[in-house]
């Protein structure tokens, strides 16, 4: 495996277009795991291409005090066990 040590926009574009070979893709993923700059670029490009996956949901879950109490009681039981 050739270890990718520097950022390469051509590889980023190839990765996003799913045009990298297996070894190149694995090397790039390793680089991505260690490079914040490339990770952010891939994240932002993916977010722009698929905005429906990144919607900020403003829906709030309503939990009654009774349900919350039952949840807290079940946590206490599991801590003792």
C-alpha positions in Angstrom: 0.0 0.0 0.0 1.3 3.4 -0.9 0.6 5.7 2.1 -0.9 9.0 1.1 0.8 11.6 3.2 -0.2 14.8 1.5 -3.6 16.3 0.5 -4.5 15.8 -3.1 -7.6 17.4 -4.6 -7.6 14.9 -7.5 -7.9 12.1 -5.0 -10.7 13.9 -3.1 -12.6 14.3 -6.4 -12.0 10.7 -7.3 -13.2 9.5 -3.9 -16.3 11.6 -4.1 -17.1 10.3 -7.6 -16.3 6.7 -6.5 -13.6 6.5 -9.2 -10.7 5.2 -7.1 -9.3 1.7 -7.2 -9.5 -0.4 -4.1 -5.9 0.3 -2.9 -6.1 4.0 -3.7 -9.5 4.2 -1.9 -8.1 2.4 1.2 -5.0 4.7 1.2 -7.3 7.8 0.9 -9.5 6.6 3.7 -6.5 6.2 6.0 -5.4 9.7 5.0 -8.9 11.0 5.6 -8.9 9.5 9.1 -5.8 11.6 9.9 -6.4 14.8 8.0 -9.0 17.2 9.3 -8.7 19.4 6.2 -9.6 16.6 3.8 -12.2 15.2 6.1 -14.0 18.5 6.3 -13.9 18.9 2.5 -15.3 15.4 1.9 -17.9 16.1 4.7 -19.0 19.4 3.2 -19.2 18.0 -0.4 -21.2 15.1 0.8 -23.5 17.3 2.8 -24.0 19.6 -0.2 -24.8 16.6 -2.5 -27.2 15.0 0.0 -28.7 17.7 2.1 -31.7 15.6 3.1 -29.5 13.4 5.3 -28.2 16.4 7.2 -31.4 18.2 8.0 -31.4 19.7 11.4 -34.6 18.4 12.9 -36.4 20.8 15.2 -38.8 18.1 16.3 -38.7 17.6 20.1 -39.7 14.5 21.9 -42.2 15.2 24.6 -41.7 13.0 27.6 -44.1 13.0 30.5 -42.9 13.2 34.1 -44.3 9.7 34.7 -42.4 8.3 31.7 -39.3 10.0 32.8 -39.7 8.6 36.4 -40.2 5.1 35.0 -37.0 5.6 32.9 -35.0 6.8 35.9 -36.4 3.9 38.0 -35.3 1.4 35.4 -31.8 2.9 35.3 -31.5 2.5 39.1 -32.5 -1.2 38.8 -29.9 -1.8 36.1 -27.2 -0.1 38.1 -27.9 -2.3 41.1 -28.0 -5.5 39.1 
